[in-house]
Every structure is written in structure tokens, then in C-alpha cells.
């Protein structure tokens, strides 16, 4: 009888210890899971880098030597996290002028042709981005060549002299894009718009060719929003994948 009682008491003790151990293991596991969640939550999630193509025609109007000129160019780059754009641009300018005096055949005896060829790198942070318009600043610096070809008639013969020099331009400005509204059935119109820009340009060092490049410029032209096209294509792809 005593042996049976001892066996029952021992069994009860084992059950009690097993129950306590079970509670302890569950509490430890819960504490570990809680610590793991807290540790995971305490680590800031790294934002995924978003890169989208960007590009536009960049025709700039200005005055050089009190004469209206057009600087033709194109920019291409990347929109980074929809916060700023970086990229490169290429520009070209050709300005021709002739003297007042003419020879017997009606050809000016003095002619001057100024040419600029240069490339730039640019950084363009967005200041505002709204559904129908956006505004940004543009900072740029570049490198290229300035050329000066002068033709003069001397003793009945036209003589041409050509000079070439390194050219390092810099500039900053403000750019505004107006986006076309979304008309039902014509969503592609939202990829188009108008661009306006105003800024100040300056040569980093004074050229011996006296090009008088420094001054204000402005630009008005069309815009194509490549980043919006890429966003819509990616969104459509995700929706089709979710529908499957």
C-alpha cells in the first residue's frame, strides 16, 4: 500500500515538474519571439532604389553680343526615387555675322562665324511635384570647344583665320513642367507637356575669343515624361501578375 502511495506521489511530482517545464519553455519561446519581433522592428527598412529614364529636348534662347541666338541641345538621364534627376546633356550653337561693307559683287568683305560645342553633367532636384505640374532646379557644368572663324577680303582675296579654344560652361536655373490632363480614352496625353526654364550661365574662365557667353537664358518647348511611361508600364505588369 505504501509502495503504491509512493508511486502515485512520484507520478504527481513528475506531472508537476513537466507542467512547470512546459510553462517555462512556452514563456521562453514567447519572449524569444517578442525579442525577435522587437529586434526586427527596431531595424529601419532600407528603401528600394527606384531608377527611371528621363530625357527632353533643351533649346535655349538668349542674346550674345546683343544678337538673339538659339542653343540647341538634348538631355538624357535618370530620375532617382522620384526626388531628383541626374544625367548628361549635349549642346550646339552656331552664330554668323557679316560686316556692313560689301565688295563689287555684293559679298561682305568681313564675315565672322562663332561656334560652340559642349557637353554637360547636370543635377536636378525637384522642388514640387503635383499632378499637373512640377518644378525643379537645374545645376550643370560642362566642357567643350569654342571656335571662331573670321573671313576678310585683303587685296582682292578672301582669307580665313580659324581659332579654337577649350570652353568650360556652368549654370543654374529653374525649370517648370506643365503636364497634359488625363482625358478619358486618351491617357497617353499625360506623357506629354510643356517645359519652361529660366537660368543664368557663365564661362568658368574668360575666353580669349571674347565669346561673351555669360548671361541669362530662357527656354520654352515640349516635354516627354519617360518616367511616367515606365511607371504605368510597371503598374500594368503588376496588375496582370496579381490577376493570374
C-alpha positions, 0 to 999 in steps of 0.5 A, spaced: 500 500 500 505 504 501 509 502 495 503 504 491 502 511 495 509 512 493 508 511 486 502 515 485 506 521 489 512 520 484 507 520 478 504 527 481 511 530 482 513 528 475 506 531 472 508 537 476 515 538 474 513 537 466 507 542 467 512 547 470 517 545 464 512 546 459 510 553 462 517 555 462 519 553 455 512 556 452 514 563 456 521 562 453 519 561 446 514 567 447 519 572 449 524 569 444 519 571 439 517 578 442 525 579 442 525 577 435 519 581 433 522 587 437 529 586 434 526 586 427 522 592 428 527 596 431 531 595 424 529 601 419 527 598 412 532 600 407 528 603 401 528 600 394 532 604 389 527 606 384 531 608 377 527 611 371 529 614 364 528 621 363 530 625 357 527 632 353 529 636 348 533 643 351 533 649 346 535 655 349 534 662 347 538 668 349 542 674 346 550 674 345 553 680 343 546 683 343 544 678 337 538 673 339 541 666 338 538 659 339 542 653 343 540 647 341 541 641 345 538 634 348 538 631 355 538 624 357 538 621 364 535 618 370 530 620 375 532 617 382 526 615 387 522 620 384 526 626 388 531 628 383 534 627 376 541 626 374 544 625 367 548 628 361 546 633 356 549 635 349 549 642 346 550 646 339 550 653 337 552 656 331 552 664 330 554 668 323 555 675 322 557 679 316 560 686 316 556 692 313 561 693 307 560 689 301 565 688 295 563 689 287 559 683 287 555 684 293 559 679 298 561 682 305 568 683 305 568 681 313 564 675 315 565 672 322 562 665 324 562 663 332 561 656 334 560 652 340 560 645 342 559 642 349 557 637 353 554 637 360 553 633 367 547 636 370 543 635 377 536 636 378 532 636 384 525 637 384 522 642 388 514 640 387 511 635 384 503 635 383 499 632 378 499 637 373 505 640 374 512 640 377 518 644 378 525 643 379 532 646 379 537 645 374 545 645 376 550 643 370 557 644 368 560 642 362 566 642 357 567 643 350 570 647 344 569 654 342 571 656 335 571 662 331 572 663 324 573 670 321 573 671 313 576 678 310 577 680 303 585 683 303 587 685 296 582 682 292 582 675 296 578 672 301 582 669 307 580 665 313 583 665 320 580 659 324 581 659 332 579 654 337 579 654 344 577 649 350 570 652 353 568 650 360 560 652 361 556 652 368 549 654 370 543 654 374 536 655 373 529 653 374 525 649 370 517 648 370 513 642 367 506 643 365 503 636 364 497 634 359 490 632 363 488 625 363 482 625 358 478 619 358 480 614 352 486 618 351 491 617 357 497 617 353 496 625 353 499 625 360 506 623 357 506 629 354 507 637 356 510 643 356 517 645 359 519 652 361 526 654 364 529 660 366 537 660 368 543 664 368 550 661 365 557 663 365 564 661 362 568 658 368 574 662 365 574 668 360 575 666 353 580 669 349 575 669 343 571 674 347 565 669 346 561 673 351 557 667 353 555 669 360 548 671 361 541 669 362 537 664 358 530 662 357 527 656 354 520 654 352 518 647 348 515 640 349 516 635 354 516 627 354 515 624 361 519 617 360 518 616 367 511 616 367 511 611 361 515 606 365 511 607 371 504 605 368 508 600 364 510 597 371 503 598 374 500 594 368 505 588 369 503 588 376 496 588 375 496 582 370 501 578 375 496 579 381 490 577 376 493 570 374 
